[in-house]
Amino acid sequence: LLPSKLVEKTPEACELVMVIGHELEHFQNRDNLKGLGRVAVVLMESLIFMGETITNGIVVNLFEQINNKHNRDQETKADFYGVDLLYKTYGNTKGALGYFEHMEKSRTGLKALASYLNTHPTSKDRIERIKKLIGEKYK
């Protein structure tokens, strides 16, 4: 999202803190660079050991699925960091779910397939995980 669209979609300051905290975790953890590194290694290995065969395509597709799972794990970690930043900033977790609730309301399509193929967990899954975290850590 462009910054102006992000602000438009997150009118509450606490929701914006959550989203910014989430993105800061990705930056701090260098998630994008790690993902690029994994892709480069797998592509090089598949070219070296298999050449350009149909097996190469299978390996790349399998890697994409594994990488998507890893990306979803990174997203969950970043969500939790956003909740923690929100709590440290305001002393509560009000607004931790707002952005994802807006996204869930606007979401269409095959959610089950999307959750498997997407690099991000579904908004519904994120809401459930964040609620569980809040219940356990920020009583």
N, CA and C atoms as an extended XYZ file, in Angstrom:
417
Properties=species:S:1:pos:R:3:atomname:S:1:resname:S:1:resid:I:1 pbc="F F F"
N         0.829       -1.193        0.000 N   LEU     1
C         0.000        0.000        0.000 CA  LEU     1
C         0.872        1.255        0.000 C   LEU     1
N         0.411        2.251       -0.713 N   LEU     2
C         1.065        3.549       -0.640 CA  LEU     2
C         0.778        4.151        0.724 C   LEU     2
N         1.685        4.979        1.257 N   PRO     3
C         1.445        5.560        2.581 CA  PRO     3
C         0.098        6.258        2.715 C   PRO     3
N        -0.346        6.979        1.684 N   SER     4
C        -1.630        7.672        1.773 CA  SER     4
C        -2.787        6.676        1.864 C   SER     4
N        -2.692        5.568        1.135 N   LYS     5
C        -3.730        4.533        1.201 CA  LYS     5
C        -3.712        3.831        2.556 C   LYS     5
N        -2.524        3.628        3.109 N   LEU     6
C        -2.402        3.003        4.420 CA  LEU     6
C        -3.094        3.859        5.470 C   LEU     6
N        -2.838        5.153        5.460 N   VAL     7
C        -3.460        6.060        6.423 CA  VAL     7
C        -4.971        6.082        6.213 C   VAL     7
N        -5.390        6.058        4.965 N   GLU     8
C        -6.821        6.044        4.644 CA  GLU     8
C        -7.487        4.784        5.180 C   GLU     8
N        -6.817        3.635        5.071 N   LYS     9
C        -7.387        2.361        5.515 CA  LYS     9
C        -7.242        2.152        7.020 C   LYS     9
N        -6.401        2.926        7.670 N   THR    10
C        -6.190        2.791        9.115 CA  THR    10
C        -6.374        4.152        9.782 C   THR    10
N        -7.629        4.576        9.934 N   PRO    11
C        -7.883        5.916       10.471 CA  PRO    11
C        -7.521        6.086       11.953 C   PRO    11
N        -7.437        5.017       12.685 N   GLU    12
C        -7.100        5.100       14.102 CA  GLU    12
C        -5.583        5.037       14.282 C   GLU    12
N        -5.048        5.907       15.113 N   ALA    13
C        -3.593        5.949       15.341 CA  ALA    13
C        -3.080        4.620       15.879 C   ALA    13
N        -3.839        3.999       16.767 N   CYS    14
C        -3.384        2.735       17.344 CA  CYS    14
C        -3.292        1.644       16.277 C   CYS    14
N        -4.192        1.651       15.309 N   GLU    15
C        -4.118        0.672       14.223 CA  GLU    15
C        -2.879        0.931       13.364 C   GLU    15
N        -2.581        2.194       13.152 N   LEU    16
C        -1.413        2.563       12.355 CA  LEU    16
C        -0.128        2.149       13.064 C   LEU    16
N        -0.076        2.300       14.383 N   VAL    17
C         1.093        1.858       15.159 CA  VAL    17
C         1.284        0.358       14.990 C   VAL    17
N         0.187       -0.381       15.002 N   MET    18
C         0.259       -1.837       14.825 CA  MET    18
C         0.861       -2.179       13.461 C   MET    18
N         0.373       -1.541       12.408 N   VAL    19
C         0.851       -1.831       11.055 CA  VAL    19
C         2.313       -1.412       10.889 C   VAL    19
N         2.664       -0.249       11.404 N   ILE    20
C         4.046        0.222       11.298 CA  ILE    20
C         4.979       -0.685       12.094 C   ILE    20
N         4.549       -1.107       13.278 N   GLY    21
C         5.347       -2.042       14.069 CA  GLY    21
C         5.566       -3.350       13.325 C   GLY    21
N         4.517       -3.807       12.669 N   HIS    22
C         4.609       -5.025       11.861 CA  HIS    22
C         5.684       -4.867       10.789 C   HIS    22
N         5.657       -3.767       10.063 N   GLU    23
C         6.629       -3.542        8.988 CA  GLU    23
C         8.043       -3.330        9.536 C   GLU    23
N         8.160       -2.696       10.688 N   LEU    24
C         9.477       -2.516       11.305 CA  LEU    24
C        10.117       -3.856       11.649 C   LEU    24
N         9.305       -4.811       12.078 N   GLU    25
C         9.835       -6.143       12.386 CA  GLU    25
C        10.403       -6.795       11.133 C   GLU    25
N         9.698       -6.667       10.017 N   HIS    26
C        10.231       -7.217        8.763 CA  HIS    26
C        11.573       -6.576        8.426 C   HIS    26
N        11.644       -5.273        8.569 N   PHE    27
C        12.880       -4.553        8.261 CA  PHE    27
C        14.002       -4.974        9.205 C   PHE    27
N        13.700       -4.990       10.498 N   GLN    28
C        14.700       -5.353       11.520 CA  GLN    28
C        15.203       -6.774       11.325 C   GLN    28
N        14.317       -7.681       10.946 N   ASN    29
C        14.672       -9.088       10.779 CA  ASN    29
C        15.215       -9.389        9.377 C   ASN    29
N        15.198       -8.408        8.501 N   ARG    30
C        15.668       -8.535        7.110 CA  ARG    30
C        14.975       -9.680        6.377 C   ARG    30
N        13.680       -9.776        6.589 N   ASP    31
C        12.905      -10.869        6.003 CA  ASP    31
C        12.979      -10.886        4.479 C   ASP    31
N        12.909       -9.714        3.859 N   ASN    32
C        12.940       -9.697        2.388 CA  ASN    32
C        14.275      -10.197        1.845 C   ASN    32
N        15.373       -9.843        2.485 N   LEU    33
C        16.688      -10.300        2.028 CA  LEU    33
C        16.865      -11.803        2.229 C   LEU    33
N        16.363      -12.310        3.340 N   LYS    34
C        16.453      -13.750        3.605 CA  LYS    34
C        15.659      -14.530        2.558 C   LYS    34
N        14.493      -14.012        2.199 N   GLY    35
C        13.676      -14.681        1.190 CA  GLY    35
C        14.371      -14.715       -0.160 C   GLY    35
N        14.986      -13.614       -0.541 N   LEU    36
C        15.725      -13.573       -1.802 CA  LEU    36
C        16.893      -14.555       -1.785 C   LEU    36
N        17.565      -14.653       -0.660 N   GLY    37
C        18.680      -15.593       -0.528 CA  GLY    37
C        18.238      -17.028       -0.694 C   GLY    37
N        17.090      -17.389       -0.077 N   ARG    38
C        16.570      -18.756       -0.201 CA  ARG    38
C        16.231      -19.073       -1.658 C   ARG    38
N        15.601      -18.124       -2.321 N   VAL    39
C        15.237      -18.330       -3.723 CA  VAL    39
C        16.490      -18.533       -4.573 C   VAL    39
N        17.495      -17.702       -4.369 N   ALA    40
C        18.724      -17.801       -5.163 CA  ALA    40
C        19.408      -19.154       -4.968 C   ALA    40
N        19.482      -19.615       -3.738 N   VAL    41
C        20.139      -20.890       -3.450 CA  VAL    41
C        19.403      -22.048       -4.122 C   VAL    41
N        18.100      -22.091       -3.985 N   VAL    42
C        17.333      -23.188       -4.574 CA  VAL    42
C        17.425      -23.157       -6.096 C   VAL    42
N        17.322      -21.994       -6.680 N   LEU    43
C        17.420      -21.912       -8.138 CA  LEU    43
C        18.789      -22.360       -8.636 C   LEU    43
N        19.832      -21.945       -7.962 N   MET    44
C        21.182      -22.346       -8.369 CA  MET    44
C        21.360      -23.856       -8.218 C   MET    44
N        20.929      -24.404       -7.092 N   GLU    45
C        21.055      -25.849       -6.878 CA  GLU    45
C        20.269      -26.632       -7.926 C   GLU    45
N        19.064      -26.179       -8.219 N   SER    46
C        18.260      -26.923       -9.193 CA  SER    46
C        18.873      -26.840      -10.586 C   SER    46
N        19.452      -25.717      -10.950 N   LEU    47
C        20.115      -25.599      -12.251 CA  LEU    47
C        21.371      -26.461      -12.318 C   LEU    47
N        22.143      -26.472      -11.243 N   ILE    48
C        23.395      -27.241      -11.220 CA  ILE    48
C        23.122      -28.739      -11.258 C   ILE    48
N        22.199      -29.203      -10.416 N   PHE    49
C        21.999      -30.640      -10.271 CA  PHE    49
C        20.967      -31.235      -11.214 C   PHE    49
N        20.049      -30.416      -11.719 N   MET    50
C        18.995      -30.977      -12.551 CA  MET    50
C        18.946      -30.393      -13.952 C   MET    50
N        19.579      -29.284      -14.154 N   GLY    51
C        19.484      -28.639      -15.459 CA  GLY    51
C        18.080      -28.120      -15.677 C   GLY    51
N        17.794      -27.733      -16.883 N   GLU    52
C        16.476      -27.196      -17.181 CA  GLU    52
C        15.551      -28.322      -17.630 C   GLU    52
N        15.078      -29.069      -16.662 N   THR    53
C        14.177      -30.185      -16.950 CA  THR    53
C        12.839      -29.915      -16.288 C   THR    53
N        11.909      -30.806      -16.511 N   ILE    54
C        10.605      -30.681      -15.860 CA  ILE    54
C        10.746      -30.807      -14.344 C   ILE    54
N        11.744      -31.579      -13.903 N   THR    55
C        11.990      -31.731      -12.469 CA  THR    55
C        12.323      -30.382      -11.846 C   THR    55
N        13.035      -29.559      -12.581 N   ASN    56
C        13.385      -28.225      -12.103 CA  ASN    56
C        12.116      -27.440      -11.755 C   ASN    56
N        11.124      -27.495      -12.625 N   GLY    57
C         9.856      -26.809      -12.362 CA  GLY    57
C         9.174      -27.343      -11.130 C   GLY    57
N         9.228      -28.640      -10.931 N   ILE    58
C         8.628      -29.256       -9.751 CA  ILE    58
C         9.343      -28.778       -8.494 C   ILE    58
N        10.668      -28.739       -8.532 N   VAL    59
C        11.448      -28.282       -7.380 CA  VAL    59
C        11.109      -26.832       -7.054 C   VAL    59
N        11.055      -25.994       -8.079 N   VAL    60
C        10.745      -24.577       -7.856 CA  VAL    60
C         9.350      -24.427       -7.265 C   VAL    60
N         8.367      -25.168       -7.780 N   ASN    61
C         7.011      -25.091       -7.234 CA  ASN    61
C         6.957      -25.564       -5.782 C   ASN    61
N         7.664      -26.639       -5.487 N   LEU    62
C         7.723      -27.131       -4.118 CA  LEU    62
C         8.373      -26.095       -3.210 C   LEU    62
N         9.476      -25.511       -3.693 N   PHE    63
C        10.147      -24.488       -2.900 CA  PHE    63
C         9.229      -23.303       -2.640 C   PHE    63
N         8.458      -22.904       -3.631 N   GLU    64
C         7.543      -21.778       -3.445 CA  GLU    64
C         6.554      -22.062       -2.326 C   GLU    64
N         6.051      -23.296       -2.265 N   GLN    65
C         5.112      -23.646       -1.206 CA  GLN    65
C         5.783      -23.616        0.171 C   GLN    65
N         6.998      -24.138        0.251 N   ILE    66
C         7.745      -24.116        1.512 CA  ILE    66
C         8.062      -22.669        1.900 C   ILE    66
N         8.473      -21.885        0.926 N   ASN    67
C         8.813      -20.487        1.183 CA  ASN    67
C         7.577      -19.709        1.623 C   ASN    67
N         6.425      -19.999        1.028 N   ASN    68
C         5.195      -19.324        1.443 CA  ASN    68
C         4.880      -19.617        2.900 C   ASN    68
N         5.087      -20.857        3.328 N   LYS    69
C         4.869      -21.213        4.737 CA  LYS    69
C         5.808      -20.404        5.618 C   LYS    69
N         7.085      -20.303        5.201 N   HIS    70
C         8.053      -19.522        5.956 CA  HIS    70
C         7.621      -18.063        6.011 C   HIS    70
N         7.156      -17.530        4.894 N   ASN    71
C         6.697      -16.140        4.861 CA  ASN    71
C         5.504      -15.930        5.787 C   ASN    71
N         4.586      -16.896        5.830 N   ARG    72
C         3.444      -16.767        6.738 CA  ARG    72
C         3.906      -16.767        8.189 C   ARG    72
N         4.927      -17.557        8.498 N   ASP    73
C         5.493      -17.545        9.858 CA  ASP    73
C         6.108      -16.181       10.170 C   ASP    73
N         6.806      -15.596        9.189 N   GLN    74
C         7.382      -14.261        9.378 CA  GLN    74
C         6.275      -13.233        9.605 C   GLN    74
N         5.181      -13.370        8.881 N   GLU    75
C         4.059      -12.445        9.038 CA  GLU    75
C         3.474      -12.527       10.450 C   GLU    75
N         3.346      -13.733       10.962 N   THR    76
C         2.829      -13.897       12.323 CA  THR    76
C         3.771      -13.257       13.328 C   THR    76
N         5.062      -13.482       13.171 N   LYS    77
C         6.050      -12.874       14.067 CA  LYS    77
C         5.970      -11.347       13.990 C   LYS    77
N         5.818      -10.823       12.789 N   ALA    78
C         5.721       -9.371       12.620 CA  ALA    78
C         4.427       -8.837       13.232 C   ALA    78
N         3.334       -9.593       13.121 N   ASP    79
C         2.082       -9.189       13.768 CA  ASP    79
C         2.276       -9.081       15.275 C   ASP    79
N         2.935      -10.083       15.848 N   PHE    80
C         3.152      -10.088       17.297 CA  PHE    80
C         4.041       -8.910       17.723 C   PHE    80
N         5.021       -8.588       16.903 N   TYR    81
C         5.875       -7.429       17.195 CA  TYR    81
C         5.037       -6.155       17.166 C   TYR    81
N         4.132       -6.057       16.198 N   GLY    82
C         3.253       -4.894       16.119 CA  GLY    82
C         2.381       -4.764       17.359 C   GLY    82
N         1.849       -5.874       17.839 N   VAL    83
C         1.040       -5.862       19.064 CA  VAL    83
C         1.895       -5.398       20.241 C   VAL    83
N         3.101       -5.903       20.328 N   ASP    84
C         3.991       -5.532       21.420 CA  ASP    84
C         4.320       -4.034       21.376 C   ASP    84
N         4.594       -3.510       20.181 N   LEU    85
C         4.868       -2.074       20.040 CA  LEU    85
C         3.642       -1.252       20.427 C   LEU    85
N         2.478       -1.712       20.029 N   LEU    86
C         1.235       -1.045       20.388 CA  LEU    86
C         1.068       -1.001       21.905 C   LEU    86
N         1.321       -2.119       22.555 N   TYR    87
C         1.207       -2.189       24.017 CA  TYR    87
C         2.220       -1.274       24.694 C   TYR    87
N         3.454       -1.284       24.191 N   LYS    88
C         4.492       -0.435       24.785 CA  LYS    88
C         4.210        1.054       24.559 C   LYS    88
N         3.544        1.373       23.454 N   THR    89
C         3.245        2.771       23.140 CA  THR    89
C         2.058        3.290       23.941 C   THR    89
N         0.975        2.508       24.010 N   TYR    90
C        -0.274        2.976       24.611 CA  TYR    90
C        -0.634        2.297       25.933 C   TYR    90
N         0.094        1.252       26.304 N   GLY    91
C        -0.226        0.562       27.541 CA  GLY    91
C        -1.419       -0.367       27.422 C   GLY    91
N        -1.899       -0.570       26.191 N   ASN    92
C        -2.984       -1.515       25.942 CA  ASN    92
C        -2.871       -2.016       24.502 C   ASN    92
N        -3.728       -2.931       24.150 N   THR    93
C        -3.670       -3.521       22.807 CA  THR    93
C        -4.879       -3.114       21.957 C   THR    93
N        -5.575       -2.081       22.380 N   LYS    94
C        -6.724       -1.598       21.613 CA  LYS    94
C        -6.255       -1.188       20.214 C   LYS    94
N        -6.876       -1.718       19.216 N   GLY    95
C        -6.510       -1.398       17.851 CA  GLY    95
C        -5.652       -2.451       17.182 C   GLY    95
N        -5.266       -3.470       17.924 N   ALA    96
C        -4.397       -4.501       17.349 CA  ALA    96
C        -5.085       -5.266       16.224 C   ALA    96
N        -6.388       -5.355       16.279 N   LEU    97
C        -7.112       -6.160       15.295 CA  LEU    97
C        -7.756       -5.332       14.185 C   LEU    97
N        -7.838       -4.029       14.379 N   GLY    98
C        -8.603       -3.177       13.472 CA  GLY    98
C        -8.254       -3.315       12.011 C   GLY    98
N        -6.984       -3.229       11.678 N   TYR    99
C        -6.572       -3.301       10.278 CA  TYR    99
C        -6.982       -4.636        9.656 C   TYR    99
N        -6.770       -5.715       10.387 N   PHE   100
C        -7.084       -7.035        9.861 CA  PHE   100
C        -8.594       -7.260        9.776 C   PHE   100
N        -9.344       -6.660       10.707 N   GLU   101
C       -10.803       -6.754       10.627 CA  GLU   101
C       -11.314       -6.036        9.381 C   GLU   101
N       -10.729       -4.881        9.061 N   HIS   102
C       -11.107       -4.167        7.830 CA  HIS   102
C       -10.771       -5.021        6.604 C   HIS   102
N        -9.592       -5.650        6.631 N   MET   103
C        -9.165       -6.483        5.503 CA  MET   103
C       -10.076       -7.703        5.353 C   MET   103
N       -10.471       -8.298        6.469 N   GLU   104
C       -11.338       -9.478        6.430 CA  GLU   104
C       -12.695       -9.127        5.827 C   GLU   104
N       -13.233       -7.972        6.164 N   LYS   105
C       -14.533       -7.556        5.628 CA  LYS   105
C       -14.479       -7.331        4.125 C   LYS   105
N       -13.338       -6.873        3.628 N   SER   106
C       -13.225       -6.558        2.209 CA  SER   106
C       -12.724       -7.730        1.376 C   SER   106
N       -12.423       -8.839        2.005 N   ARG   107
C       -11.822       -9.984        1.310 CA  ARG   107
C       -12.879      -10.815        0.588 C   ARG   107
N       -12.548      -11.237       -0.630 N   THR   108
C       -13.427      -12.106       -1.398 CA  THR   108
C       -12.598      -13.233       -1.984 C   THR   108
N       -13.243      -14.216       -2.567 N   GLY   109
C       -12.513      -15.293       -3.240 CA  GLY   109
C       -12.451      -16.560       -2.422 C   GLY   109
N       -11.615      -17.468       -2.859 N   LEU   110
C       -11.472      -18.767       -2.213 CA  LEU   110
C       -10.477      -18.650       -1.059 C   LEU   110
N       -10.992      -18.421        0.132 N   LYS   111
C       -10.124      -18.173        1.281 CA  LYS   111
C        -9.253      -19.372        1.634 C   LYS   111
N        -9.780      -20.559        1.548 N   ALA   112
C        -8.981      -21.738        1.909 CA  ALA   112
C        -7.788      -21.890        0.981 C   ALA   112
N        -8.019      -21.730       -0.307 N   LEU   113
C        -6.924      -21.831       -1.267 CA  LEU   113
C        -5.948      -20.680       -1.076 C   LEU   113
N        -6.473      -19.510       -0.842 N   ALA   114
C        -5.618      -18.340       -0.653 CA  ALA   114
C        -4.703      -18.513        0.557 C   ALA   114
N        -5.216      -19.087        1.640 N   SER   115
C        -4.384      -19.255        2.828 CA  SER   115
C        -3.253      -20.240        2.579 C   SER   115
N        -3.464      -21.171        1.676 N   TYR   116
C        -2.414      -22.142        1.356 CA  TYR   116
C        -1.388      -21.552        0.395 C   TYR   116
N        -1.850      -20.823       -0.596 N   LEU   117
C        -0.962      -20.305       -1.630 CA  LEU   117
C        -0.355      -18.945       -1.286 C   LEU   117
N        -0.989      -18.203       -0.436 N   ASN   118
C        -0.535      -16.858       -0.108 CA  ASN   118
C         0.742      -16.848        0.715 C   ASN   118
N         1.454      -15.753        0.606 N   THR   119
C         2.616      -15.555        1.454 CA  THR   119
C         2.194      -15.023        2.818 C   THR   119
N         0.967      -14.535        2.935 N   HIS   120
C         0.450      -13.994        4.183 CA  HIS   120
C        -0.673      -14.890        4.710 C   HIS   120
N        -0.777      -15.023        6.030 N   PRO   121
C        -1.926      -15.738        6.583 CA  PRO   121
C        -3.202      -14.961        6.250 C   PRO   121
N        -4.341      -15.627        6.277 N   THR   122
C        -5.591      -14.908        6.053 CA  THR   122
C        -5.826      -13.952        7.212 C   THR   122
N        -6.612      -12.922        6.955 N   SER   123
C        -6.927      -11.962        8.017 CA  SER   123
C        -7.611      -12.658        9.179 C   SER   123
N        -8.478      -13.618        8.876 N   LYS   124
C        -9.183      -14.359        9.929 CA  LYS   124
C        -8.190      -15.105       10.821 C   LYS   124
N        -7.223      -15.790       10.205 N   ASP   125
C        -6.204      -16.505       10.989 CA  ASP   125
C        -5.385      -15.532       11.833 C   ASP   125
N        -5.048      -14.388       11.251 N   ARG   126
C        -4.251      -13.402       11.981 CA  ARG   126
C        -5.024      -12.873       13.180 C   ARG   126
N        -6.300      -12.587       12.981 N   ILE   127
C        -7.136      -12.089       14.079 CA  ILE   127
C        -7.170      -13.111       15.211 C   ILE   127
N        -7.364      -14.385       14.869 N   GLU   128
C        -7.416      -15.438       15.894 CA  GLU   128
C        -6.090      -15.552       16.647 C   GLU   128
N        -4.974      -15.509       15.931 N   ARG   129
C        -3.661      -15.607       16.581 CA  ARG   129
C        -3.383      -14.405       17.474 C   ARG   129
N        -3.746      -13.233       17.001 N   ILE   130
C        -3.507      -12.017       17.798 CA  ILE   130
C        -4.386      -12.025       19.039 C   ILE   130
N        -5.645      -12.443       18.918 N   LYS   131
C        -6.525      -12.542       20.091 CA  LYS   131
C        -5.930      -13.499       21.119 C   LYS   131
N        -5.420      -14.632       20.640 N   LYS   132
C        -4.813      -15.615       21.544 CA  LYS   132
C        -3.594      -15.012       22.239 C   LYS   132
N        -2.741      -14.329       21.483 N   LEU   133
C        -1.551      -13.689       22.066 CA  LEU   133
C        -1.965      -12.671       23.120 C   LEU   133
N        -2.930      -11.830       22.811 N   ILE   134
C        -3.382      -10.806       23.755 CA  ILE   134
C        -3.901      -11.457       25.027 C   ILE   134
N        -4.680      -12.522       24.867 N   GLY   135
C        -5.209      -13.228       26.037 CA  GLY   135
C        -4.139      -13.842       26.900 C   GLY   135
N        -3.075      -14.305       26.285 N   GLU   136
C        -1.998      -14.971       27.030 CA  GLU   136
C        -0.977      -13.988       27.611 C   GLU   136
N        -0.648      -12.936       26.860 N   LYS   137
C         0.483      -12.094       27.235 CA  LYS   137
C         0.090      -10.743       27.830 C   LYS   137
N        -1.038      -10.211       27.435 N   TYR   138
C        -1.415       -8.837       27.846 CA  TYR   138
C        -2.730       -8.810       28.603 C   TYR   138
N        -2.879       -9.669       29.565 N   LYS   139
C        -4.135       -9.782       30.329 CA  LYS   139
C        -4.522       -8.508       31.027 C   LYS   139
